[in-house]
Amino acid sequence: MTGVTVRAPAKINLQLAVGPLREDGYHDLVTVFQAVSLYDEVTAATVDGPGEDVVLVSGEGAESVPAGPDNLALKAATALAQVAGLSPDPDGHLEITIRKRIPVAAGLAGGSADAAAALVACNELWQAGLSLEQLSGIAAGVGSDVAFSLLGGTAVGQGRGEQLSPALASGEYHWVLAVADGQLSTPAVYRMLDQLRAAKSVPDAAAGPGALDNTLMTALRAGEPGAVGRALSNDLQAPALALFPALRKTLNAGQELGALAAIVAGSGPTCVFLAADADRAVDLAAALAGAGVCRAVARASGPVPGVTIVANGLS
């Protein structure tokens, strides 16, 4: 059996502005992504003998990850094979092994990270020779956040989030992630946002998602964590809190314990806290773990690169 192992980072949204519901069921977004040092590890391998392609999942939330055709990593591999014009191998089949550390359905794009990882690993495994630009094109068709997982760093996303441009971010940012005891469906959070807007419970999006926050971009360029913290925003926070009210207690606890800022990650339910530096992140993580307001706590820093190859059994 030959295989390629890669790792893919989680993401957080420093800004997430959501436009009105489109006719195709999606929403236009203006978002600022940052990749952080919490990783899933994915191995793509060719297994001798005929059979169906399979996905094996272990680690954080493995029981909630589909192992069949609905798995995003397998969808990504299938899309790659189609674009590259590769025929099924009669003498072997694909085995994708996912070792999860990114929580599932937590607003951190773990499934998208796995899909991006599968694209890079299978491109190498099959020696397809596709460029990053070509992989990004495939990624956009697989899922809204998959292209960013390939790119990593800090980037501005538009459209559904798949239209990316790198953003200048100076310095290193230290985050504490409070993982909730439960999950939230991203489509359900968007539906709740639409309902809250219809009921005038939150501001309407008017014609579009709004503009990129220049205050946030200036703070990122300057590398000022305090200013970045004051500029964090997420239109999905209100609907996430409506569906998962216990998150208010988590957010309040982090702020009381000294976080520069507290925000729901993406569609939630993970809560993310910005710390002034690495030492304060350690202290904040310990305090949150002892406060009993979440299931688990993790520390991460960013920005970090996108998907990277860590082992190549072909060489």
Residue frames relative to the residue before (quaternion, step in Angstrom):
aa qw qx qy qz dx dy dz
M 1.0000 0.0000 0.0000 0.0000 0.00 0.00 0.00
T 0.1345 -0.7756 0.6132 0.0658 3.57 -0.91 0.98
G 0.0259 0.8323 -0.5510 0.0550 3.56 -0.99 0.76
V 0.2396 -0.7253 0.6276 0.1503 3.50 -1.37 0.33
T 0.1542 -0.7953 0.5836 0.0560 3.56 -0.84 1.02
V 0.0205 -0.7856 0.6179 -0.0225 3.55 -0.94 0.96
R 0.2212 -0.7412 0.6016 0.1992 3.53 -1.29 0.18
A 0.1491 -0.7913 0.5917 0.0400 3.54 -1.11 0.78
P 0.3914 -0.7661 0.4661 0.2067 3.59 -0.87 0.95
A 0.5253 -0.5586 0.5324 0.3585 3.49 -1.38 0.29
K 0.2386 -0.7457 0.5946 0.1831 3.55 -1.30 0.24
I 0.1328 -0.7192 0.6655 0.1490 3.48 -1.39 0.34
N 0.3604 -0.7050 0.5663 0.2288 3.57 -1.25 0.45
L 0.2776 -0.7666 0.5600 0.1475 3.56 -0.65 1.13
Q 0.7385 0.0363 -0.0607 0.6705 3.52 1.28 -0.51
L 0.0521 0.7735 -0.6310 0.0276 3.57 -1.02 0.78
A 0.0152 0.7947 -0.6006 0.0864 3.53 -0.20 1.37
V 0.1579 -0.8246 0.5430 0.0155 3.56 -0.66 1.18
G 0.3287 -0.7495 0.5474 0.1751 3.55 -0.83 1.03
P 0.6980 -0.4522 0.3339 0.4436 3.59 -1.28 -0.05
L 0.6603 -0.5076 0.3835 0.3992 3.53 -1.30 0.36
R 0.3046 -0.7505 0.5623 0.1668 3.56 -0.90 0.99
E 0.6661 -0.5066 0.3621 0.4106 3.56 -1.26 0.28
D 0.6839 0.4821 -0.2933 0.4624 3.59 1.12 -0.58
G 0.6120 -0.5903 0.3362 0.4050 3.59 1.27 0.15
Y 0.6317 0.5034 -0.3394 0.4820 3.59 1.26 -0.05
H 0.3311 -0.6969 0.5901 0.2377 3.54 -1.39 0.04
D 0.4385 -0.6433 0.5472 0.3073 3.56 -1.09 0.65
L 0.1543 -0.7996 0.5785 0.0463 3.54 -1.04 0.86
V 0.0669 -0.6795 0.7156 0.1471 3.45 -1.45 0.29
T 0.1208 0.8188 -0.5433 0.1407 3.56 -0.47 1.17
V 0.2296 -0.7207 0.6325 0.1669 3.51 -1.29 0.47
F 0.1943 -0.7951 0.5708 0.0649 3.54 -0.56 1.25
Q 0.0188 0.7435 -0.6632 -0.0838 3.51 -1.33 0.37
A 0.3278 -0.7274 0.5725 0.1890 3.56 -0.90 1.00
V 0.1130 -0.8122 0.5721 0.0166 3.56 -0.90 0.97
S 0.6270 -0.6307 0.3567 0.2860 3.52 -1.27 0.66
L 0.4454 0.5738 -0.5396 0.4257 3.52 0.67 1.21
Y 0.0641 -0.8739 0.4787 -0.0543 3.56 -0.35 1.27
D 0.2483 -0.6564 0.6798 0.2130 3.45 -1.41 0.48
E 0.2335 -0.7481 0.6036 0.1465 3.56 -1.16 0.65
V 0.0741 -0.8124 0.5776 -0.0311 3.54 -0.77 1.10
T 0.1003 -0.7753 0.6223 0.0406 3.56 -0.97 0.95
A 0.1288 -0.7516 0.6429 0.0727 3.53 -0.97 0.94
A 0.0379 0.8168 -0.5690 0.0874 3.55 -0.70 1.10
T 0.3605 -0.6823 0.5889 0.2403 3.51 -1.26 0.55
V 0.1566 -0.7864 0.5952 0.0518 3.54 -0.74 1.13
D 0.4690 -0.6903 0.4734 0.2817 3.57 -0.81 1.01
G 0.7223 0.4142 -0.3335 0.4422 3.52 -1.13 0.76
P 0.5373 -0.6285 0.4503 0.3369 3.58 -1.07 0.68
G 0.3205 0.7362 -0.5577 0.2102 3.55 -1.22 0.43
E 0.6170 -0.5338 0.4269 0.3899 3.52 -1.35 0.16
D 0.5354 -0.5805 0.4975 0.3588 3.55 -1.19 0.57
V 0.1225 -0.8208 0.5575 0.0222 3.58 -0.91 0.89
V 0.2227 -0.7286 0.6313 0.1449 3.52 -1.36 0.45
L 0.1007 -0.7750 0.6231 0.0298 3.56 -0.88 1.02
V 0.0740 -0.8274 0.5565 -0.0144 3.59 -0.67 1.10
S 0.0348 0.7762 -0.6288 0.0301 3.56 -1.01 0.86
G 0.6807 0.5121 -0.3530 0.3871 3.54 -1.29 0.28
E 0.8568 -0.1758 0.1323 0.4664 3.52 -1.35 -0.48
G 0.8712 -0.0135 -0.0188 0.4904 3.58 -0.64 1.16
A 0.2381 0.8246 -0.4937 0.1402 3.58 1.21 0.38
E 0.6420 0.5563 -0.3292 0.4123 3.58 1.02 -0.79
S 0.6852 0.4839 -0.2818 0.4657 3.61 1.20 -0.41
V 0.6033 0.5723 -0.3496 0.4315 3.58 1.27 -0.15
P 0.4091 -0.7097 0.5038 0.2742 3.63 -0.70 0.96
A 0.2900 -0.7809 0.5338 0.1454 3.56 -0.98 0.86
G 0.6588 0.5228 -0.3029 0.4482 3.58 1.26 -0.18
P 0.8404 -0.2124 0.1409 0.4782 3.57 -1.19 -0.55
D 0.6261 0.5509 -0.3464 0.4296 3.61 1.16 -0.42
N 0.5023 0.6451 -0.4372 0.3748 3.60 1.21 -0.15
L 0.4821 -0.7024 0.4415 0.2815 3.58 -0.75 1.06
A 0.6185 0.5473 -0.3552 0.4380 3.59 1.02 -0.69
L 0.6713 0.4776 -0.2953 0.4837 3.58 0.96 -0.83
K 0.6105 0.5331 -0.3484 0.4708 3.59 1.06 -0.69
A 0.6500 0.5178 -0.3177 0.4565 3.57 0.97 -0.84
A 0.6531 0.5115 -0.3137 0.4620 3.58 0.94 -0.88
T 0.6471 0.5185 -0.3137 0.4626 3.59 0.99 -0.84
A 0.6582 0.5048 -0.3059 0.4673 3.57 0.98 -0.88
L 0.6256 0.5363 -0.3318 0.4592 3.58 1.03 -0.78
A 0.6581 0.5139 -0.3142 0.4517 3.58 0.88 -0.92
Q 0.6521 0.5157 -0.3173 0.4563 3.58 1.00 -0.81
V 0.6814 0.4858 -0.2955 0.4609 3.59 0.86 -0.93
A 0.7100 0.4498 -0.2522 0.4796 3.57 1.01 -0.83
G 0.4338 -0.7278 0.4399 0.2976 3.59 1.26 -0.10
L 0.3735 0.7409 -0.4740 0.2948 3.55 1.12 0.70
S 0.3135 -0.7417 0.5655 0.1783 3.56 -0.95 0.89
P 0.6117 -0.5480 0.4088 0.3980 3.60 -1.14 0.51
D 0.4185 -0.6973 0.5278 0.2452 3.55 -1.06 0.81
P 0.3402 -0.7671 0.4997 0.2148 3.63 -0.50 1.09
D 0.7166 0.4515 -0.2497 0.4693 3.59 1.18 -0.44
G 0.8049 0.1404 -0.0878 0.5698 3.60 1.21 0.09
H 0.2003 -0.7629 0.5971 0.1462 3.55 -1.30 0.13
L 0.5651 -0.6230 0.4427 0.3108 3.53 -1.30 0.44
E 0.0595 -0.7555 0.6514 0.0359 3.54 -1.10 0.84
I 0.1046 -0.7827 0.6129 0.0276 3.56 -0.70 1.14
T 0.1046 -0.7908 0.6026 0.0246 3.56 -0.69 1.13
I 0.1000 -0.8023 0.5885 0.0072 3.57 -0.69 1.14
R 0.0894 -0.7646 0.6376 0.0311 3.56 -0.78 1.08
K 0.1808 -0.8572 0.4803 0.0431 3.51 -0.18 1.38
R 0.0271 -0.7363 0.6752 0.0357 3.47 -1.22 0.82
I 0.6059 0.5223 -0.3536 0.4847 3.57 1.22 -0.41
P 0.4480 -0.7070 0.4681 0.2833 3.63 -0.64 1.02
V 0.4779 -0.6828 0.4907 0.2541 3.54 -1.15 0.77
A 0.8494 0.0637 -0.0706 0.5191 3.58 -1.11 0.81
A 0.4547 0.7116 -0.4026 0.3534 3.54 1.04 0.89
G 0.5769 -0.6063 0.3789 0.3949 3.60 1.23 0.10
L 0.6111 0.5788 -0.3250 0.4311 3.58 1.30 0.20
A 0.4641 -0.7259 0.4059 0.3048 3.59 1.33 0.24
G 0.1711 0.8155 -0.5336 0.1445 3.58 0.96 0.81
G 0.6613 0.4970 -0.3133 0.4664 3.58 0.94 -0.80
S 0.6420 0.5127 -0.3147 0.4754 3.56 1.04 -0.77
A 0.6181 0.5385 -0.3382 0.4622 3.57 1.05 -0.76
D 0.6614 0.5040 -0.3081 0.4622 3.58 0.95 -0.85
A 0.6386 0.5204 -0.3260 0.4637 3.58 1.04 -0.77
A 0.6515 0.4982 -0.3125 0.4792 3.58 0.96 -0.85
A 0.6291 0.5338 -0.3277 0.4602 3.56 1.02 -0.80
A 0.6511 0.5162 -0.3170 0.4573 3.58 0.96 -0.84
L 0.6208 0.5419 -0.3463 0.4484 3.60 1.02 -0.74
V 0.6943 0.4645 -0.2817 0.4721 3.58 0.84 -0.97
A 0.6788 0.5017 -0.2999 0.4444 3.59 0.87 -0.95
C 0.7051 0.4524 -0.2783 0.4699 3.59 0.88 -0.90
N 0.5825 0.5639 -0.3704 0.4533 3.59 1.10 -0.60
E 0.6824 0.4563 -0.2683 0.5041 3.56 1.06 -0.80
L 0.6558 0.5360 -0.3131 0.4296 3.58 0.89 -0.96
W 0.7628 0.3607 -0.1818 0.5050 3.55 0.90 -0.97
Q 0.3349 -0.7609 0.4852 0.2709 3.58 1.33 -0.05
A 0.1664 0.8310 -0.5071 0.1567 3.54 1.00 0.95
G 0.3238 -0.8045 0.4534 0.2057 3.58 1.18 -0.49
L 0.3826 0.7262 -0.4968 0.2820 3.60 1.14 0.41
S 0.4719 -0.6747 0.4980 0.2720 3.56 -1.09 0.78
L 0.6669 -0.4714 0.3798 0.4345 3.56 -1.30 0.19
E 0.6251 0.5355 -0.3385 0.4559 3.58 1.02 -0.74
Q 0.6659 0.4867 -0.3049 0.4762 3.58 0.96 -0.83
L 0.6402 0.5105 -0.3256 0.4728 3.59 0.99 -0.79
S 0.6367 0.5282 -0.3310 0.4540 3.58 1.02 -0.76
G 0.6208 0.5378 -0.3380 0.4595 3.57 1.06 -0.69
I 0.6432 0.4905 -0.3143 0.4970 3.57 1.01 -0.79
A 0.6370 0.5588 -0.3255 0.4195 3.56 0.93 -0.94
A 0.6408 0.5476 -0.3274 0.4269 3.59 0.95 -0.87
G 0.6843 0.4775 -0.2820 0.4734 3.57 1.11 -0.63
V 0.6383 0.5370 -0.3205 0.4489 3.58 1.22 -0.44
G 0.7781 -0.2211 0.1824 0.5589 3.58 0.94 -0.86
S 0.6616 -0.5771 0.3206 0.3555 3.54 -1.14 0.71
D 0.7713 0.3680 -0.1877 0.4842 3.62 0.97 -0.82
V 0.4626 0.7247 -0.4326 0.2716 3.59 1.25 -0.19
A 0.6401 0.5342 -0.3382 0.4365 3.59 0.95 -0.82
F 0.6518 0.4996 -0.3352 0.4616 3.61 0.96 -0.74
S 0.6123 0.5538 -0.3612 0.4335 3.59 0.99 -0.70
L 0.6142 0.5232 -0.3402 0.4831 3.59 1.15 -0.57
L 0.7274 0.4671 -0.2423 0.4404 3.55 0.85 -1.04
G 0.1326 -0.8182 0.5411 0.1419 3.57 0.81 -1.03
G 0.6120 0.5578 -0.4156 0.3764 3.55 -1.27 -0.34
T 0.5520 -0.5134 0.4686 0.4605 3.54 -0.97 -0.96
A 0.0814 0.8184 -0.5573 0.1140 3.58 -0.74 1.00
V 0.4006 -0.6623 0.5786 0.2572 3.50 -1.31 0.50
G 0.1152 -0.7928 0.5969 0.0437 3.56 -0.90 0.98
Q 0.0320 -0.7804 0.6244 0.0109 3.56 -1.06 0.82
G 0.6405 0.4518 -0.4076 0.4685 3.55 -1.29 0.13
R 0.7545 -0.2340 0.2198 0.5725 3.56 -0.61 -1.15
G 0.6763 -0.4274 0.2835 0.5288 3.55 1.36 0.02
E 0.6123 0.5989 -0.3313 0.3958 3.55 1.29 -0.30
Q 0.6164 0.5077 -0.3511 0.4889 3.61 1.25 -0.27
L 0.0315 -0.8731 0.4814 -0.0699 3.53 -0.08 1.36
S 0.0233 0.7419 -0.6694 -0.0304 3.49 -1.30 0.56
P 0.4876 -0.6751 0.4578 0.3114 3.62 -0.77 0.97
A 0.2138 -0.7660 0.5964 0.1091 3.55 -1.13 0.73
L 0.4557 -0.6774 0.5076 0.2752 3.54 -1.07 0.74
A 0.0829 0.7744 -0.6210 0.0880 3.56 -0.75 1.10
S 0.2175 -0.7812 0.5757 0.1049 3.55 -0.67 1.11
G 0.8007 0.3262 -0.2221 0.4507 3.53 -1.24 0.53
E 0.4548 -0.6457 0.5471 0.2775 3.51 -1.43 -0.08
Y 0.2140 -0.7801 0.5810 0.0901 3.55 -0.99 0.91
H 0.2349 -0.7935 0.5555 0.0813 3.53 -0.91 1.01
W 0.0945 -0.8276 0.5521 -0.0370 3.52 -0.58 1.28
V 0.1567 -0.7309 0.6525 0.1239 3.52 -1.25 0.58
L 0.1783 -0.8001 0.5700 0.0553 3.55 -0.74 1.10
A 0.1571 -0.7700 0.6149 0.0661 3.55 -0.78 1.08
V 0.2115 -0.8064 0.5460 0.0827 3.56 -0.37 1.29
A 0.3771 -0.7601 0.4905 0.1988 3.56 -0.66 1.13
D 0.4664 -0.6313 0.5368 0.3096 3.54 -1.28 0.41
G 0.7100 0.3310 -0.2679 0.5609 3.54 0.38 1.27
Q 0.3416 -0.7274 0.5624 0.1946 3.54 -1.33 0.09
L 0.1953 -0.7437 0.6211 0.1515 3.52 -1.33 0.30
S 0.3906 -0.6916 0.5607 0.2340 3.53 -1.06 0.84
T 0.4790 -0.6827 0.4706 0.2881 3.58 -0.78 1.02
P 0.6588 0.4876 -0.3410 0.4604 3.68 0.82 -0.79
A 0.6397 0.5306 -0.3346 0.4442 3.60 1.01 -0.73
V 0.6400 0.5154 -0.3264 0.4672 3.58 1.03 -0.75
Y 0.6499 0.4967 -0.3228 0.4763 3.60 0.96 -0.79
R 0.6341 0.5164 -0.3409 0.4637 3.61 0.97 -0.75
M 0.6452 0.5121 -0.3234 0.4657 3.58 0.97 -0.79
L 0.6107 0.5385 -0.3530 0.4610 3.59 1.02 -0.72
D 0.6511 0.5087 -0.3135 0.4679 3.59 0.92 -0.89
Q 0.6563 0.5073 -0.3098 0.4648 3.59 1.00 -0.83
L 0.6602 0.5010 -0.3120 0.4645 3.59 0.92 -0.84
R 0.6493 0.5029 -0.3190 0.4731 3.57 1.03 -0.73
A 0.6426 0.5202 -0.3245 0.4595 3.57 0.99 -0.79
A 0.7077 0.4339 -0.2446 0.5010 3.56 1.11 -0.73
K 0.4261 -0.7228 0.4345 0.3276 3.59 1.36 0.04
S 0.3651 0.7399 -0.4849 0.2900 3.58 1.16 0.59
V 0.7497 0.1360 -0.1095 0.6383 3.56 1.28 -0.40
P 0.6477 -0.5251 0.3565 0.4216 3.63 -1.13 0.42
D 0.4750 -0.6574 0.5071 0.2916 3.54 -1.10 0.76
A 0.4993 -0.6684 0.4723 0.2844 3.54 -1.27 0.45
A 0.3564 -0.7420 0.4895 0.2878 3.58 1.31 -0.07
A 0.8222 -0.2459 0.1686 0.4849 3.59 -0.87 -0.89
G 0.8221 0.0585 0.0052 0.5663 3.59 1.12 -0.45
P 0.7060 -0.4997 0.3140 0.3916 3.54 -1.31 0.05
G 0.5735 -0.5789 0.3994 0.4200 3.59 1.22 -0.15
A 0.6171 -0.5862 0.4072 0.3313 3.50 -1.35 0.04
L 0.6133 -0.5027 0.4559 0.4040 3.49 -1.35 0.27
D 0.4472 -0.7063 0.4882 0.2505 3.55 -0.94 0.96
N 0.3024 -0.7887 0.5097 0.1636 3.58 -0.33 1.24
T 0.5826 0.5711 -0.3754 0.4399 3.58 1.14 -0.56
L 0.6488 0.5069 -0.3068 0.4775 3.57 1.00 -0.85
M 0.6830 0.4929 -0.3023 0.4463 3.59 0.84 -0.95
T 0.6263 0.5244 -0.3345 0.4700 3.59 1.05 -0.70
A 0.6581 0.5110 -0.3042 0.4618 3.56 0.97 -0.88
L 0.6443 0.5149 -0.3197 0.4665 3.60 1.02 -0.77
R 0.6533 0.5078 -0.3184 0.4626 3.58 0.93 -0.83
A 0.6989 0.4630 -0.2663 0.4756 3.56 1.04 -0.77
G 0.3644 -0.7498 0.4808 0.2719 3.59 1.22 -0.36
E 0.4256 0.7005 -0.4546 0.3486 3.58 1.04 0.82
P 0.3182 -0.7904 0.4867 0.1927 3.63 -0.14 1.23
G 0.6371 0.5383 -0.3425 0.4325 3.58 0.95 -0.78
A 0.6817 0.4731 -0.2817 0.4818 3.57 0.94 -0.90
V 0.6070 0.5332 -0.3471 0.4762 3.59 1.07 -0.70
G 0.6562 0.5284 -0.3131 0.4384 3.57 0.89 -0.91
R 0.6768 0.4946 -0.2997 0.4556 3.58 0.93 -0.84
A 0.7155 0.4560 -0.2485 0.4674 3.59 1.17 -0.53
L 0.4369 0.7000 -0.4733 0.3083 3.63 1.19 -0.07
S 0.0851 0.7973 -0.5929 0.0739 3.60 -1.00 0.80
N 0.0040 -0.7969 0.6022 -0.0469 3.55 -1.13 0.71
D 0.3267 -0.7657 0.5245 0.1784 3.59 -0.46 1.19
L 0.6603 0.5084 -0.3156 0.4538 3.61 1.17 -0.43
Q 0.4696 0.6889 -0.4550 0.3128 3.61 1.19 -0.09
A 0.6578 0.5191 -0.3253 0.4382 3.61 0.86 -0.87
P 0.6984 0.4336 -0.3073 0.4794 3.65 0.80 -0.80
A 0.6093 0.5375 -0.3675 0.4525 3.61 1.05 -0.60
L 0.6628 0.4892 -0.3030 0.4792 3.58 0.98 -0.80
A 0.6180 0.5400 -0.3503 0.4514 3.59 1.06 -0.65
L 0.7169 0.4296 -0.2413 0.4933 3.57 1.04 -0.79
F 0.7866 0.1776 -0.0550 0.5888 3.59 1.15 -0.63
P 0.1293 -0.8658 0.4777 0.0745 3.61 0.57 1.19
A 0.5777 0.6123 -0.3855 0.3779 3.63 1.09 -0.57
L 0.5481 0.6301 -0.4025 0.3747 3.59 1.18 -0.38
R 0.5406 0.6142 -0.4096 0.4034 3.61 1.15 -0.47
K 0.6531 0.5183 -0.3112 0.4561 3.55 0.97 -0.88
T 0.6436 0.5211 -0.3171 0.4622 3.57 1.02 -0.80
L 0.6628 0.5043 -0.3043 0.4623 3.58 0.88 -0.95
N 0.6661 0.5041 -0.3026 0.4589 3.58 0.92 -0.91
A 0.6405 0.5338 -0.3310 0.4419 3.57 0.98 -0.83
G 0.6569 0.5175 -0.3175 0.4471 3.58 0.91 -0.86
Q 0.6592 0.4995 -0.3097 0.4691 3.56 0.96 -0.81
E 0.6602 0.5064 -0.3039 0.4641 3.57 0.97 -0.84
L 0.7007 0.4629 -0.2591 0.4770 3.57 1.15 -0.64
G 0.7144 -0.5263 0.2367 0.3958 3.57 1.21 0.34
A 0.3871 0.7151 -0.5036 0.2918 3.61 1.17 0.23
L 0.5115 -0.6240 0.4937 0.3245 3.56 -1.13 0.65
A 0.7898 -0.0560 0.0756 0.6061 3.56 1.09 -0.74
A 0.1409 -0.7670 0.6217 0.0732 3.53 -1.26 0.55
I 0.1128 0.7921 -0.5880 0.1193 3.56 -0.90 0.94
V 0.4835 -0.6126 0.5281 0.3347 3.55 -1.22 0.48
A 0.4132 -0.7158 0.5123 0.2334 3.57 -0.94 0.93
G 0.8435 -0.0944 0.0445 0.5269 3.57 -0.63 1.11
S 0.7971 -0.2137 0.1979 0.5290 3.55 -0.75 -1.09
G 0.5333 -0.6580 0.3918 0.3593 3.59 1.30 0.17
P 0.6278 0.0318 -0.6902 -0.3584 1.41 -2.52 -0.21
T 0.3655 0.7136 -0.5266 0.2825 3.64 1.11 0.33
C 0.2235 -0.7362 0.6221 0.1452 3.56 -1.09 0.78
V 0.1894 -0.7948 0.5741 0.0527 3.54 -0.94 0.98
F 0.1078 -0.7953 0.5963 0.0153 3.54 -0.94 0.98
L 0.2871 -0.7456 0.5802 0.1583 3.54 -0.96 0.92
A 0.1781 -0.7834 0.5907 0.0744 3.57 -0.85 1.05
A 0.6157 -0.5864 0.3868 0.3570 3.56 -1.18 0.59
D 0.7896 -0.0861 0.0849 0.6016 3.59 1.07 -0.72
A 0.7428 -0.4221 0.2760 0.4403 3.57 -1.32 0.08
D 0.6608 0.5113 -0.3239 0.4438 3.61 0.90 -0.84
R 0.6743 0.4793 -0.3013 0.4742 3.57 0.95 -0.79
A 0.5913 0.5491 -0.3683 0.4617 3.57 1.14 -0.52
V 0.6223 0.5278 -0.3362 0.4703 3.59 1.03 -0.78
D 0.6785 0.4890 -0.2932 0.4632 3.58 0.87 -0.95
L 0.6615 0.5119 -0.3078 0.4536 3.58 0.94 -0.88
A 0.6401 0.5262 -0.3248 0.4560 3.57 0.97 -0.85
A 0.6613 0.5007 -0.3085 0.4657 3.58 0.93 -0.87
A 0.6705 0.5030 -0.3035 0.4531 3.57 0.94 -0.86
L 0.6545 0.5027 -0.3136 0.4697 3.59 0.98 -0.79
A 0.6290 0.5363 -0.3336 0.4534 3.56 1.00 -0.82
G 0.7139 0.4464 -0.2552 0.4753 3.58 1.04 -0.74
A 0.6092 0.5970 -0.3470 0.3898 3.58 1.21 -0.36
G 0.3768 -0.7672 0.4544 0.2510 3.58 1.25 -0.28
V 0.4990 0.6729 -0.4170 0.3525 3.59 1.12 0.59
C 0.7708 0.2054 -0.1442 0.5856 3.60 1.24 0.17
R 0.6127 -0.5755 0.4067 0.3576 3.56 -1.30 0.30
A 0.7949 -0.0571 0.0944 0.5967 3.56 1.00 -0.87
V 0.2310 -0.7571 0.5987 0.1226 3.53 -1.27 0.48
A 0.0152 -0.7825 0.6224 -0.0015 3.56 -1.06 0.78
R 0.2729 -0.7255 0.6023 0.1907 3.53 -1.25 0.52
A 0.0439 0.7836 -0.6182 0.0432 3.54 -1.10 0.70
S 0.2043 -0.7571 0.6050 0.1382 3.53 -1.23 0.48
G 0.0197 -0.7994 0.6004 0.0039 3.52 -1.22 0.42
P 0.5780 -0.0795 -0.7894 -0.1909 1.48 -2.42 0.50
V 0.1792 -0.7502 0.6257 0.1170 3.56 -1.28 0.52
P 0.6260 -0.5432 0.3863 0.4047 3.62 -1.19 0.36
G 0.5861 -0.5604 0.4565 0.3660 3.52 -1.34 0.25
V 0.8322 -0.1890 0.1353 0.5034 3.56 -1.22 -0.49
T 0.0091 -0.7934 0.6083 -0.0208 3.57 -0.92 0.94
I 0.4464 -0.6669 0.5286 0.2767 3.56 -1.15 0.69
V 0.1422 -0.8105 0.5647 0.0637 3.57 -0.82 0.99
A 0.7926 0.0181 -0.0291 0.6088 3.62 1.19 -0.35
N 0.0783 -0.7973 0.5985 0.0007 3.53 -0.92 0.96
G 0.2362 -0.8138 0.5210 0.1024 3.56 -0.29 1.29
L 0.5594 0.6173 -0.3875 0.3949 3.58 1.28 -0.02
S 0.6877 0.5018 -0.2850 0.4405 3.55 1.14 -0.58
